[in-house]
């Protein structure tokens, strides 16, 4: 007769223990937290960047016609200076063939008035608008510019700051007043 050895039944492992499941959930929640933080930062960076680009484009589109008007400003009758009528730190006015033009900030809007027509807003969400005149040596002239010093102005720097959704964008442009150097007709 042969001896039969009886072995206890072998249990095969078919699942996770409670501790393994809890450890897995903790690791997954930590990874989810890191990933969600990264996604939030990326979307916030995209929002800020796209808002800044949009503000820059709007400010540039608003200042372009102002630059063209300033460059096309005629000279005074004596031909010695651009036909500016007033400059303050936040406003510039001049006379042209259509009767004149004016750029200034009113509340949160940048306004443009020309040719005796009603002024129109050319940019909204404006938080700052500054005008800085310069003489022919490119030295700044203090504002407000007196009537005696208006003929000295040869360049003007316009700066506008636009803010939206907590994002600010400042755009500056320096305009050479082309009325100088033109021949004055008889």
Order of alpha helices (4+ residues) and beta strands (2+ residues): alpha-beta-beta-beta-beta-beta-beta-beta-beta-beta
